[in-house]
Structure formats: C-alpha cells, structure tokens
Amino acid sequence: MLALNVFSPALGTISPSPFSVKALLLLEMSGLPYTRCAGDPRKAPRGKLPVLVDGGEVIPDSEAIRAHLARAHGFDPDAALSDRQRAEAVAIRALVEDHLYWVLVHSRWIERAEVTRAAFFGRLPAPLRAPIFALVRRQVARALHAQGMGRHPAEAIHAMGAEGLAALAALVGEAPYVFGERPSSIDTVVFGFLENVIGAEMDTPLKDAALGLPALVDYHRRLRAGIAAPLVAGGAG
Ligand SMILES: N[C@@H](CCC(=O)N[C@@H](CS)C(=O)NCC(=O)O)C(=O)O
C-alpha cells in the first residue's frame, strides 16, 4: 500500500504546499490506491514534504516520487511526449519550482506574516505560537536570502512574479492541459503551484497578478473541477 505524507489542508487549498499538491495529483492520475497522511517535515528524510512510503521504501521529493511511480508501478504520464515537449516540461518546471515558488514563499512569510501565522500555527498553545512562528520565519527568511530572491526589494520581487506568471500563462495556453488534450506530469507542477496562488485564501500581489491572467484562472478552475476534483472533496490528512 502507498502512503503519501503531505501538509494538511490550510488556506482553503488542497494542501498549502505546491509540492504536496503535485504529488497528490500524480497519485490520483495514477489510479493506484494510496492513503493520504498528515506528514511532519521534521521527521522527513530531507526535512521536506512530500514523502511517499511504498512498502519498505521511503521516497522523499516530488520528482523522485514521479520517477518511482513510473519505475515501480508503470505509471508514466509523460510516455507520449515528444523530446521537444520533455525539454519544455523541464523548463516550465524550473520556472515554477525554482523561481516562482520563491516569490510565493516571500509573499507568504515576509509580506503576509500574520495570515501565515494564523493558518499554520493557530492550533499551537497560545504562549508557544509567537516564538515558534518567529523561529520558523527566521529560517524561511534565511532560505530566501540564500536562494537569492530574498535579497531583492519587494517591488522587484512583485515584478519578477508578474513576469514569470505572464510567461506561464503563455506556455499553458488555452488547451485543456499544457500539452493539449492529455494531462502529463507538468500539469501536476503547474496545478500544484496555482492551487497555492489562485486557490489560497491570501491576498498577495502574486495572486493579483495571476487573477489578471485568464489562461491561468481558467486552467486552475478546469483542473480543480476535473482531474483534481477528488482531492478537493477528500482533503483529510
Ligand atoms: N524538491 C522538493 C521540495 C519540497 C519542499 O520544498 N517542500 C516544502 C513545502 S512546499 C517543505 O516541506 N518545507 C518544510 C521545511 O522546509 O521545513 C520536492 O519536489 O518535493
């Protein structure tokens, strides 16, 4: 039996972690039976979620999970892609996961700290809430600085977010999925991210920019009502 450890729903999202939503959607698309578990990144092999447990095997990282599903279970949503499409998928993934993701992290933890604290730390005993949130926020700020995004002024980060989202909208286009009529793994990447920008109950300049791009709004709505619908209904864990 497969068990997927992810962040529990928050902010009105399937999961407040784009990588968790990506892995959940991969498993849904695979049709394999699995259990969704509320994970704890402190117990994860690499300190991050998602983590898939498959019998005795522990697979951290959403890309490793994608590769594992193909190798161990014969589920490869990219089997029909051309070499060109595979290359485009790598480029889109880098735009989303290595660039826009950090704009999202900045918007949550630096610009909307109060909403983030209430959403993720609201269940902690009151005396612990402020100090633990401050500790985690300092760690996130250090990660933003190390990655580089956190060194820019807010206006420059907003401009990078708007530029990246406009590029994503052009790449996503009007077809049902990024590469036409059939979903592939890049759809799990794009949907996981948009669920956390458009689908999140948090007003940010990044969300405003996304809401101004009909291709992204329509894509998110289409997948949420389509291949991701079982995740919206079954948000346990
Ligand atoms: N490369 C990883 C990234 C996963 C990741 O960054 N997860 C974040 C949440 S979106 C996390 O677990 N953060 C917890 C932490 O850093 O303490 C993947 O693709 O799974």
The ligand as a Gaussian input file, in Angstrom:
#p B3LYP/6-31G(d) Opt

LIG

0 1
 N       12.244000      19.444000      -4.075000
 C       11.216000      19.116000      -3.113000
 C       10.715000      20.399000      -2.458000
 C        9.724000      20.135000      -1.343000
 C        9.513000      21.378000      -0.481000
 O       10.154000      22.417000      -0.641000
 N        8.608000      21.239000       0.482000
 C        8.367000      22.307000       1.410000
 C        6.912000      22.714000       1.416000
 S        6.372000      23.407000      -0.103000
 C        8.693000      21.818000       2.811000
 O        8.491000      20.670000       3.139000
 N        9.173000      22.694000       3.693000
 C        9.401000      22.362000       5.058000
 C       10.637000      22.934000       5.585000
 O       11.459000      23.444000       4.792000
 O       10.805000      22.863000       6.813000
 C       10.091000      18.353000      -3.804000
 O        9.970000      18.444000      -5.037000
 O        9.375000      17.612000      -3.136000

